[in-house]
Amino acid sequence: MRTSAFLYPWDVVGDPDAAARVADLGVQQVTLAAAYHSTRALTPRHPGRRIVTAEHAAVLYPPDAARWAGRALRPYEQSWVASDDSYTEAAQALTDAGLQVHTWVVLAHNSRMGAEHPETSVVNAYGDRYPWAPCIAQPAVRAHLVDLAAEAAVRGGAYGTELESCGWYGFAHLHAHDKIAGVGLGDAAQYLMSLCFCPECRAGYAAHGLEAAVLATSVRRALEPAWSGSGSPEAGWAGVEKLLGADLAATTLQWRGRVARTLQESVVAAVRAAAGPDFQVLLHADPAPYRSGANVGVDPEHIVSVVDGVVLPCTGGDAAREAVLGPFAGREGVLAANFTVVSGMGGSPATLERDAAHAASLGANQLRLYHAGLASDPDLRAVAGALSRLGR
């Protein structure tokens, strides 16, 4: 089964052994970050450092000045890797080691944009802005994301791209020093907390016959039991309908679904126009259309007509894999099961062989490993052993 490992350029730049070490895992491909959000990351084997602090969302190559001239929303450049073009430098080293390189592009997740251009952010029913979450209904944001995708995805020598956060981002963020766990919110309440009430979304609700002020009041009323501790967390779309009412819930999803679908179509069209027909385009996705975040909620039937395949979160037990892989069963294209292989981040590299086989029985035809640069040496040894046995 074809397997790709995720990497950051800083895992490779300055480490002459990195590319060979990744190739020795038994993977055929690397999904290499070209545009990424802010993070603080370990580099446990790098000869020159142990921590990289990516202070803000950035592209990891020199952006095209002509493309972005005169535009308020433009990509930010990185300053934390000592390289004029860290993506290309890393990609060349990986290619020289016999690995096929695909780009990894994070789109609607950008805290610096939200800080500098607060009008671009998702606004919840209480009027709070989420600076990490650009509202994808806004024309200026959409234009930025489409051009960013076309530029960041199509780097020299890349055979394809994987698009992350190509849809709605919302309440859940893993934000720096997050302190939001004091109240237990199920994913139904998180959906309500992720609904946007910026002017563009208010107009969108109105176009679907729903007054935004009425919706916001209903959302706040529905969430009150969570804040007072008098209700149990609701899960799934049935939980959203229970909290908000079926009609209101359906109208919000109708608006948000149309916005996400049309953005994805525009992004993929722009990437294909820049790259040509043989360039593979995958989307990090979740088959529950109401979900937001890095793995955006999609309609499986629609999305397989847009992209060449999907990358689905498969870390966890059998039931979790069945929930995400099941809706894609029997569909054409790449169905990549994404496994966290960092034990300290909730991964289980020791059970990768068994878990990958289970994913294959559900229709997965590729594997993704998150993340070869962050994993410890014992985790990587477990991965290499599992891949060698799976390849027999």
N, C-alpha and C positions, 0 to 999 in steps of 0.2 A: 504494500500500500504506500503510495507516494506520501512523503512526510516532509513538512517544513518546520523549521525552528524560527521563532521570533528573535530578533536582535536589534539593538541600537547601534548606530555607527560608533559610538564611544566604546563599545565593547571590543571593537576591532582596531580602530585607529590607535597607533602607538603600541600595539601588542602583536608582535610578529608571529606568535604561535596561535592566535585566536582562530583564524580561518581553518587551519588544519585540525584544530581541536574540535570544531563544530562538524567538519566533514567526517571525522572519526566516530561521531555519534551514530552514523548510519543514515543521516538525512540526505535527501537529494536537493533540497531547496532551502533558502533562507528568505524570510519575510522581513525586510530591513526598513526601519523607520525612515521616512523621508519628510514627514510633517507630523509633529507630535505635541502633546500637551505638556504642561509643567509637571515635573516629577523630581523625586530624590531617589537615586538608584545606586545600589551596590555594584561594584566591579570586582568581585572576589578573587579574580586571577590576573588582573591587569598588572603589569610590572611597574607602572608609574603612579597608580592611584587606587583608592578603595571606594570613593564616593563621587558621584557626579550629581550636581544640583542644577537641573534644567529649570531656570527661574521663571520661565513663561513659555507659553505655546510658541512654537517656532518651526520654521523649515530648516532642514539640515543640509541645505545646498544654497548656493547664491541665487536668490530669486531674480527673475527677468525684470530689469528696471523698466523697460519699455512697456511691458504688460501692465505694470502697476502705477505708472506715472500719473500723478494728479488724482489718485483715488484715496478717499479717506480710509477705507478698509483695505488693508494690504497685509501680506504676511510679515511676521517679525523674524529677524535673523537670529541665529544662535550665537552665543559668545563663550560657551563653556567647553568646547572642544577645540584644541589648537590645530585647526585645519581650515584652509580656505574653502574646502568643499568636503566635509566629513562624510556625507553620503557616498559620493563618488569614490573617495579613497577606500572606504570600507567595502563598497560593492566590488571594486577591482580586486581586492585581496581575496574576497570570497569566490569570485569567478575564477581566479587563478588556482584556487583550491579545488576546482571542479564542481562548484555548487551553482545552481541556477538561482538568480536573484529576482525577487518580486518586491515591489515597493509596498510600504505600510503607511497609509495616509489617514490621519485623524482629522475630521472635519469640524463638526459642530460642537466643539469643546475647547473653549479659549477664554480663560479668565482675564488675560491682559486686554483683549478686545472689550470685554464687558466693563473693565475698569476705565478704559480710555474713551469708550463709546457706550455709556450706560443705556442709551436708547435702543441698543441692539439686543438687549437681554430679555429672556423670559421673565414675565412678571406674574406672581401667583395671585390667588384670590384675595389675599390680604394686602396686596400692593408691594410685597417684597420682591426685589430684583434678584435674579440668579446670575451673577456676572460670568460664571463659568459656562452658561448655557445660552448661546446665541439663538434668538427666535428665528426659526427657519421659514416662517411665513413672511418675513419682511423682505421686500425686493432687493434692498442693498445687501443684506446678508446672503440671500440666495445667489446673487451675482458673484459675490466674493467666493462663496463655497464652490460654485461651478468652475470658476477660473483657477482657484487653488487646486482643486482636484485634477484638472487637466495638466497643470504644471507639475505638481508634486508626484503624480502617479507615473508620468511618462518621463522617467529619467533614462539616461543613456545605458544601454545594455540590459534593461529590465525586460522580463518576459511577460509581466502582468502586474496587477496591483490588488491589494486588499483594502477596502474602504471601511473604516471604523467611524462610528458616530455620524453616519450619513442619514440623519433623520432627527427626530426630537431628542433633545437632552432635557433633563428636568431636575427634580428634587435630589435624587441620589447622585453623589458626586465623588465620594472619597476625598473630600476637600482637605486642605492642609489643616491639621489640628481639629478635625471634625468633632463636634460635641453635640450630636443630634440623637444619641441613642437613649436619652432619658425617657422618651415616650416611644413605646413600641408601635410602629406603623406597619401594617401589612401592605402588600403591594397594591391593594385597592386604594387605600388612603394615599399611598405615594403617587398613584395616578392623579388623584384629585389635587395633590400638592404640586403636580407637574403641569397642570393646565395653565396656559398662558392667557393673560389679560392685557397684553400690550394693545395699542390702538389697532394694529393690523389684525390681531386675533379677535378683538371685539367686533370689528367690522365683519370678519369671517363668520362668527357666530350669528350676527344679524342677518347675513345673507342666507343662512340656513334656518331663519325664522326664530332665532333664540336671542332674547335680550341679554346682553352680557351682564348687566347689573343683577338680573334675576338669577343667572347662573352662578355668579360669584356669591350671592347670598345663600344659595342652595349648597354650594361647596362648603362654605364656612359652617353652615348648620350641620351638614353631614359629618364634618370633622370634629365637632364639639365633643362627642363622646370619647374620642381619642385623647384630647387634651385633658379631659376631666378624669380619665381612667375608668369610665363607666361602661366602656364597650370593649369587646374582644376584636383583635385585628382581623379584618376581612381579606380574603385572598381571591385571586382570579377575577375574570370579567363579571361573573355572577356576584362577586363581592362589590364591584363598582356599581352594578345595577342596584344592589341592595342599599348602598349608601346614598346614591344620587337619584335613583329612579331610572327605570329602563329607557324612557323617552329622552330625558336629558343626557343620559350616558351615551345613547346612540348618536345623538346630534353632535356631541363633542368629538366622538370617534370619527364621525363622517367628515368633519372639518379637518381634524388632525391627520386622518388617513390620506385625504386628498393632497394636503400640503406635502406630506412625506413622500408619497408616491411620485408626484410631479417633480420634486427635487431630485429624487433618485434617478428618474428618467433623464433629467437634464444633465446631471453629473455624469452618468454613464455615457450619454451621447457625446459630451464634450471630451471625455477620456478617449473614446473610440475614434473621434475625429482627429485627435492629436496623435494617436498611436497606430491606428490601422486595425484591420479586422482580426488579425491573429493574436492580438494582445488580450490576455485573460483578465477579466474583471470579476472579482468576488466581493461580496458584501458580508460584513459581520452582522449577524441578524438573530432575531428571536421570533419564533412563529406565532407569538401572542401579539396581535397588532397594537394593543394598547400600551405595550411596554416602551420605555424610553431608556436612553443611556448609550453605552458603547456598542452594545448589541441591540440595534434598533428593532422595534416591533414591525413586522411585515405581514402581508397576506401571502402565504407561500405560493399560491397559484399565480399571483401577479408577479412576484419578484423573480421567479424563474424564467419569465418571459423577458426580463430586463437585463439580468446579469448572467454570467457563465456559471454561477454557483454561489453557495453561501458557506460561511464559516460559523459554526454553532457552538455555544458553550456547553461542554459535555463533562466538566469536572463534577464529581459527586456520585451518587448512587445510581442504580439501574433506572429507577423511576425518573430521575432528572434527565437522563439521556433519552429515555423513551418519550418524554414530554416534548423535547426539542427536535428530535430526529423523526418521530412518528409522522408529523404533518407533511414532511417532505418525502416520505416513502414512495418509491416508484417514479419520482420525477427525474427529468433529465438534468445533466450537468454535474458539477462538482458539489459534493456534500462532504465538507471537511469537518471532522470532529475535533474541537479545540480542547486540549487538556492542559491544565496547569501542572507543571512538573517541578514546581518549587515547593518543597515540603512546608517551609515557613510561611507560605502564602496560601495554605489550604490545599495544595496539590498532593497527589499520591503517586509519585514515580514508581514506587514498589509494586503497584497494581496496574501499571500502564499496559502490560501485555494483555491481561485479562479484560481491562476496561476497553481497550482498543478493539479487541475481538468482539466484545459485546456491541460496540458502536457499529462495527462492520456488519454484524447480523441484523442491524436495524437499517442498513442501507448506506452507511458512511463509506466513501470510497477514497478519502484522503485523511491525513492526520495533521494537526497543528500542535506545536509544543510551545507553551508559554512558561518560561522564557529562558533560552539557553545562556544568556548573559547573566541572569540573576540567580540561577540555580547553583547550589553548592556542588563540590566535587562528588560526594556520595550520591546526590540526586542525579548528576550527569552519568555516573557509572550505572545507576539503575536504568536510566533511559537507554543507554547504549546496549545493555543486556537485553532489555525488552525488545528493542528494534531488531537486534540480531536474531532473536527467536521468532519474531513475527515474520521476518524475511525468509525463513526456511521453507 
